[in-house]
Amino acid sequence: KKSLMGIEPGCQEIINSIDLLLQSHYITGRSLPVDGGRHLK
């Protein structure tokens, strides 16, 4: 089943999310849903 964004998240999306968290100096204690928008339902 497709998500609201019409994509099925895979490994690259998770890698990009981890990279964003590691590179950002201003994000602390945050959860990033990597579910293609399913959390919006």
Biopython code that builds the backbone (N, CA, C, O; Angstrom):
import numpy as np
from Bio.PDB.StructureBuilder import StructureBuilder

atoms = [
    (1, "LYS", "N", (0.841, -1.185, 0.000)),
    (1, "LYS", "CA", (0.000, 0.000, 0.000)),
    (1, "LYS", "C", (0.882, 1.243, 0.000)),
    (1, "LYS", "O", (1.820, 1.359, 0.789)),
    (2, "LYS", "N", (0.566, 2.154, -0.888)),
    (2, "LYS", "CA", (1.341, 3.391, -1.000)),
    (2, "LYS", "C", (0.985, 4.353, 0.128)),
    (2, "LYS", "O", (-0.099, 4.287, 0.710)),
    (3, "SER", "N", (1.900, 5.225, 0.413)),
    (3, "SER", "CA", (1.689, 6.236, 1.443)),
    (3, "SER", "C", (1.009, 7.460, 0.833)),
    (3, "SER", "O", (0.729, 7.489, -0.365)),
    (4, "LEU", "N", (0.748, 8.468, 1.663)),
    (4, "LEU", "CA", (0.137, 9.704, 1.170)),
    (4, "LEU", "C", (1.017, 10.404, 0.141)),
    (4, "LEU", "O", (0.508, 11.068, -0.761)),
    (5, "MET", "N", (2.317, 10.260, 0.268)),
    (5, "MET", "CA", (3.235, 10.892, -0.674)),
    (5, "MET", "C", (3.405, 10.062, -1.938)),
    (5, "MET", "O", (4.057, 10.504, -2.885)),
    (6, "GLY", "N", (2.830, 8.873, -1.964)),
    (6, "GLY", "CA", (2.904, 8.021, -3.144)),
    (6, "GLY", "C", (4.215, 7.281, -3.298)),
    (6, "GLY", "O", (4.524, 6.785, -4.381)),
    (7, "ILE", "N", (4.995, 7.201, -2.223)),
    (7, "ILE", "CA", (6.267, 6.491, -2.285)),
    (7, "ILE", "C", (6.342, 5.464, -1.166)),
    (7, "ILE", "O", (5.643, 5.564, -0.157)),
    (8, "GLU", "N", (7.179, 4.506, -1.362)),
    (8, "GLU", "CA", (7.454, 3.502, -0.342)),
    (8, "GLU", "C", (8.856, 3.793, 0.176)),
    (8, "GLU", "O", (9.824, 3.596, -0.558)),
    (9, "PRO", "N", (9.001, 4.263, 1.436)),
    (9, "PRO", "CA", (10.327, 4.619, 1.923)),
    (9, "PRO", "C", (11.253, 3.409, 1.958)),
    (9, "PRO", "O", (10.832, 2.297, 2.277)),
    (10, "GLY", "N", (12.498, 3.639, 1.631)),
    (10, "GLY", "CA", (13.483, 2.565, 1.616)),
    (10, "GLY", "C", (14.746, 2.970, 2.357)),
    (10, "GLY", "O", (14.748, 3.907, 3.154)),
    (11, "CYS", "N", (15.803, 2.252, 2.080)),
    (11, "CYS", "CA", (17.074, 2.462, 2.787)),
    (11, "CYS", "C", (17.632, 3.864, 2.585)),
    (11, "CYS", "O", (18.143, 4.464, 3.531)),
    (12, "GLN", "N", (17.542, 4.394, 1.373)),
    (12, "GLN", "CA", (18.141, 5.705, 1.118)),
    (12, "GLN", "C", (17.463, 6.808, 1.922)),
    (12, "GLN", "O", (18.132, 7.737, 2.374)),
    (13, "GLU", "N", (16.162, 6.722, 2.106)),
    (13, "GLU", "CA", (15.462, 7.724, 2.911)),
    (13, "GLU", "C", (15.915, 7.677, 4.360)),
    (13, "GLU", "O", (16.045, 8.717, 5.005)),
    (14, "ILE", "N", (16.154, 6.481, 4.874)),
    (14, "ILE", "CA", (16.635, 6.330, 6.252)),
    (14, "ILE", "C", (18.053, 6.883, 6.382)),
    (14, "ILE", "O", (18.369, 7.573, 7.352)),
    (15, "ILE", "N", (18.901, 6.581, 5.407)),
    (15, "ILE", "CA", (20.270, 7.105, 5.407)),
    (15, "ILE", "C", (20.254, 8.628, 5.360)),
    (15, "ILE", "O", (21.007, 9.279, 6.085)),
    (16, "ASN", "N", (19.404, 9.199, 4.514)),
    (16, "ASN", "CA", (19.308, 10.662, 4.419)),
    (16, "ASN", "C", (18.833, 11.275, 5.733)),
    (16, "ASN", "O", (19.309, 12.339, 6.128)),
    (17, "SER", "N", (17.904, 10.616, 6.408)),
    (17, "SER", "CA", (17.404, 11.121, 7.693)),
    (17, "SER", "C", (18.488, 11.094, 8.760)),
    (17, "SER", "O", (18.636, 12.047, 9.526)),
    (18, "ILE", "N", (19.239, 10.013, 8.810)),
    (18, "ILE", "CA", (20.336, 9.908, 9.778)),
    (18, "ILE", "C", (21.389, 10.966, 9.493)),
    (18, "ILE", "O", (21.900, 11.604, 10.413)),
    (19, "ASP", "N", (21.714, 11.153, 8.219)),
    (19, "ASP", "CA", (22.690, 12.173, 7.836)),
    (19, "ASP", "C", (22.222, 13.564, 8.256)),
    (19, "ASP", "O", (23.015, 14.362, 8.756)),
    (20, "LEU", "N", (20.938, 13.858, 8.056)),
    (20, "LEU", "CA", (20.387, 15.149, 8.477)),
    (20, "LEU", "C", (20.561, 15.352, 9.979)),
    (20, "LEU", "O", (20.969, 16.426, 10.420)),
    (21, "LEU", "N", (20.253, 14.326, 10.763)),
    (21, "LEU", "CA", (20.384, 14.436, 12.217)),
    (21, "LEU", "C", (21.841, 14.619, 12.645)),
    (21, "LEU", "O", (22.132, 15.389, 13.560)),
    (22, "LEU", "N", (22.744, 13.914, 11.985)),
    (22, "LEU", "CA", (24.158, 14.010, 12.351)),
    (22, "LEU", "C", (24.777, 15.343, 11.945)),
    (22, "LEU", "O", (25.673, 15.838, 12.628)),
    (23, "GLN", "N", (24.317, 15.925, 10.855)),
    (23, "GLN", "CA", (24.891, 17.168, 10.348)),
    (23, "GLN", "C", (24.299, 18.417, 10.989)),
    (23, "GLN", "O", (24.923, 19.477, 10.960)),
    (24, "SER", "N", (23.110, 18.310, 11.564)),
    (24, "SER", "CA", (22.442, 19.482, 12.118)),
    (24, "SER", "C", (22.923, 19.750, 13.538)),
    (24, "SER", "O", (22.970, 18.851, 14.377)),
    (25, "HIS", "N", (23.274, 20.992, 13.783)),
    (25, "HIS", "CA", (23.715, 21.392, 15.122)),
    (25, "HIS", "C", (22.547, 21.864, 15.986)),
    (25, "HIS", "O", (22.722, 22.110, 17.179)),
    (26, "TYR", "N", (21.374, 21.990, 15.404)),
    (26, "TYR", "CA", (20.237, 22.575, 16.115)),
    (26, "TYR", "C", (19.101, 21.597, 16.371)),
    (26, "TYR", "O", (18.076, 21.988, 16.931)),
    (27, "ILE", "N", (19.251, 20.340, 15.979)),
    (27, "ILE", "CA", (18.214, 19.340, 16.243)),
    (27, "ILE", "C", (18.681, 18.475, 17.403)),
    (27, "ILE", "O", (19.725, 17.827, 17.324)),
    (28, "THR", "N", (17.900, 18.468, 18.482)),
    (28, "THR", "CA", (18.209, 17.613, 19.624)),
    (28, "THR", "C", (16.927, 16.950, 20.099)),
    (28, "THR", "O", (15.877, 17.591, 20.142)),
    (29, "GLY", "N", (17.001, 15.691, 20.450)),
    (29, "GLY", "CA", (15.857, 14.985, 21.018)),
    (29, "GLY", "C", (14.641, 14.966, 20.114)),
    (29, "GLY", "O", (13.525, 15.187, 20.585)),
    (30, "ARG", "N", (14.823, 14.711, 18.852)),
    (30, "ARG", "CA", (13.734, 14.764, 17.885)),
    (30, "ARG", "C", (13.535, 13.404, 17.236)),
    (30, "ARG", "O", (14.502, 12.703, 16.940)),
    (31, "SER", "N", (12.278, 13.034, 17.017)),
    (31, "SER", "CA", (11.950, 11.832, 16.248)),
    (31, "SER", "C", (11.568, 12.256, 14.842)),
    (31, "SER", "O", (10.762, 13.167, 14.653)),
    (32, "LEU", "N", (12.146, 11.597, 13.871)),
    (32, "LEU", "CA", (11.817, 11.872, 12.475)),
    (32, "LEU", "C", (11.102, 10.658, 11.895)),
    (32, "LEU", "O", (11.727, 9.615, 11.700)),
    (33, "PRO", "N", (9.812, 10.771, 11.619)),
    (33, "PRO", "CA", (9.133, 9.636, 10.994)),
    (33, "PRO", "C", (9.598, 9.477, 9.546)),
    (33, "PRO", "O", (9.545, 10.424, 8.763)),
    (34, "VAL", "N", (10.046, 8.294, 9.204)),
    (34, "VAL", "CA", (10.460, 7.990, 7.831)),
    (34, "VAL", "C", (9.474, 6.947, 7.322)),
    (34, "VAL", "O", (9.786, 5.761, 7.217)),
    (35, "ASP", "N", (8.272, 7.430, 7.009)),
    (35, "ASP", "CA", (7.199, 6.505, 6.640)),
    (35, "ASP", "C", (6.426, 6.955, 5.408)),
    (35, "ASP", "O", (5.325, 6.471, 5.147)),
    (36, "GLY", "N", (7.004, 7.880, 4.654)),
    (36, "GLY", "CA", (6.358, 8.332, 3.430)),
    (36, "GLY", "C", (5.065, 9.094, 3.651)),
    (36, "GLY", "O", (4.259, 9.211, 2.728)),
    (37, "GLY", "N", (4.847, 9.613, 4.842)),
    (37, "GLY", "CA", (3.648, 10.392, 5.139)),
    (37, "GLY", "C", (2.542, 9.613, 5.827)),
    (37, "GLY", "O", (1.465, 10.161, 6.065)),
    (38, "ARG", "N", (2.780, 8.348, 6.153)),
    (38, "ARG", "CA", (1.739, 7.539, 6.810)),
    (38, "ARG", "C", (1.345, 8.102, 8.168)),
    (38, "ARG", "O", (0.209, 7.918, 8.605)),
    (39, "HIS", "N", (2.272, 8.789, 8.845)),
    (39, "HIS", "CA", (1.970, 9.361, 10.167)),
    (39, "HIS", "C", (0.972, 10.507, 10.073)),
    (39, "HIS", "O", (0.444, 10.938, 11.098)),
    (40, "LEU", "N", (0.702, 11.008, 8.883)),
    (40, "LEU", "CA", (-0.231, 12.120, 8.706)),
    (40, "LEU", "C", (-1.687, 11.673, 8.681)),
    (40, "LEU", "O", (-2.590, 12.501, 8.804)),
    (41, "LYS", "N", (-1.922, 10.388, 8.525)),
    (41, "LYS", "CA", (-3.301, 9.879, 8.441)),
    (41, "LYS", "C", (-4.003, 9.972, 9.764)),
    (41, "LYS", "O", (-5.168, 9.589, 9.874)),
]
sb = StructureBuilder()
sb.init_structure("model")
sb.init_model(0)
sb.init_chain("A")
sb.init_seg("    ")
for serial, (resi, resn, name, xyz) in enumerate(atoms, 1):
    if name == "N":
        sb.init_residue(resn, " ", resi, " ")
    sb.init_atom(name, np.array(xyz, "f"), 0.0, 1.0, " ", f" {name:<3s}", serial, name[0])
structure = sb.get_structure()
